[in-house]
């Protein structure tokens, strides 16, 4: 016997006064209970989908942050490289380390400074900041 048959049998034996009303109420409660269980299952499935989506979004954000940090690190490294090139060539007295006359070295310094200035402009930095 299932639950429905047990409830109907209980009330048909006369344990309550208004059998039809009680029977209908109990059957209604059973159906409502089944519907609520189905809704809970649906909500649980939706919740699992939301959890998966959230997990994926967190993973994407973490990946984006790693890429961003790597790019920022590369930018910093390149800026330091340009600054070092400029400093190295500014300290040249008569002949640059490349064996060029001092005038050529000044041209190189100006060239490096121009590259450095344009790079900072592109990445949004202030060329006066270091």
C-alpha positions in Angstrom: 0.0 0.0 0.0 1.2 3.5 -0.8 0.6 6.5 1.4 -2.5 7.5 -0.4 -4.1 4.1 0.1 -3.1 4.1 3.8 -4.7 7.6 4.4 -7.9 6.6 2.5 -8.1 3.3 4.4 -7.6 5.1 7.7 -10.5 7.5 7.1 -12.8 5.0 5.5 -12.7 2.9 8.7 -14.4 5.8 10.5 -11.7 7.2 12.6 -13.0 10.8 11.8 -16.4 12.3 11.5 -16.4 14.1 8.1 -14.5 11.5 6.1 -14.7 13.1 2.7 -13.5 16.5 3.9 -10.6 15.0 5.8 -9.7 12.6 3.0 -9.7 15.5 0.4 -7.6 17.6 2.7 -5.0 14.9 3.2 -4.9 14.1 -0.5 -4.5 17.8 -1.2 -1.7 18.0 1.3 0.1 15.0 -0.3 -0.2 16.6 -3.7 1.0 19.9 -2.3 3.9 18.1 -0.6 4.9 16.4 -3.9 4.8 19.8 -5.7 6.9 21.4 -3.1 9.5 18.6 -3.4 9.5 19.1 -7.2 10.1 22.8 -6.7 12.9 22.1 -4.2 14.6 19.8 -6.8 14.2 22.5 -9.5 15.6 25.2 -7.3 18.5 22.9 -6.3 19.3 22.4 -10.0 19.2 26.1 -10.6 21.3 26.8 -7.6 23.9 24.3 -8.9 24.0 26.1 -12.2 24.5 29.4 -10.5 27.3 28.0 -8.4 29.0 26.6 -11.5 28.6 30.0 -13.3 30.0 31.8 -10.3 32.9 29.4 -10.1 33.7 30.0 -13.8 33.4 33.8 -13.4 35.8 33.7 -10.4 38.3 31.6 -12.5 38.0 34.0 -15.4 38.6 37.0 -13.1 41.6 35.3 -11.5 43.0 34.5 -14.9 42.4 38.1 -16.0 44.2 39.4 -12.9 47.2 37.2 -13.5 47.4 38.4 -17.1 47.1 42.0 -16.0 49.8 41.6 -13.4 52.0 40.0 -16.0 51.5 42.9 -18.4 52.1 45.5 -15.7 55.3 43.6 -14.7 56.4 43.6 -18.4 55.7 47.3 -18.7 57.7 48.1 -15.5 60.6 46.0 -16.8 60.5 47.8 -20.2 60.4 51.2 -18.5 63.4 50.2 -16.3 65.2 49.0 -19.4 64.7 52.4 -21.2 65.7 54.4 -18.2 68.9 52.3 -17.9 69.7 52.9 -21.6 69.2 56.6 -21.1 71.4 56.7 -18.0 74.1 54.6 -19.6 74.3 56.9 -22.6 74.1 60.1 -20.6 77.3 59.2 -18.7 79.3 58.9 -21.9 82.2 61.4 -22.0 83.8 61.4 -25.4 82.8 58.2 -27.0 79.7 56.1 -26.3 80.0 52.5 -25.2 79.1 51.7 -28.8 82.2 53.5 -30.0 80.2 56.4 -31.4 81.2 60.0 -31.1 79.6 62.0 -28.3 77.2 63.8 -30.7 75.8 60.4 -31.9 75.4 59.4 -28.3 73.3 62.5 -27.7 71.2 61.5 -30.6 70.7 58.1 -29.2 69.7 59.6 -25.8 67.1 61.8 -27.5 65.9 58.7 -29.4 65.6 56.7 -26.3 63.8 59.5 -24.5 61.4 59.9 -27.4 60.6 56.1 -27.3 60.2 56.3 -23.5 57.9 59.3 -23.7 55.7 57.7 -26.4 55.6 54.4 -24.5 54.4 56.1 -21.3 51.9 58.1 -23.3 50.5 54.9 -24.8 50.2 53.1 -21.4 48.7 56.1 -19.7 51.7 57.1 -17.5 53.0 60.5 -16.9 56.4 61.1 -18.5 57.4 63.1 -15.5 56.7 60.2 -13.1 59.4 57.6 -12.5 
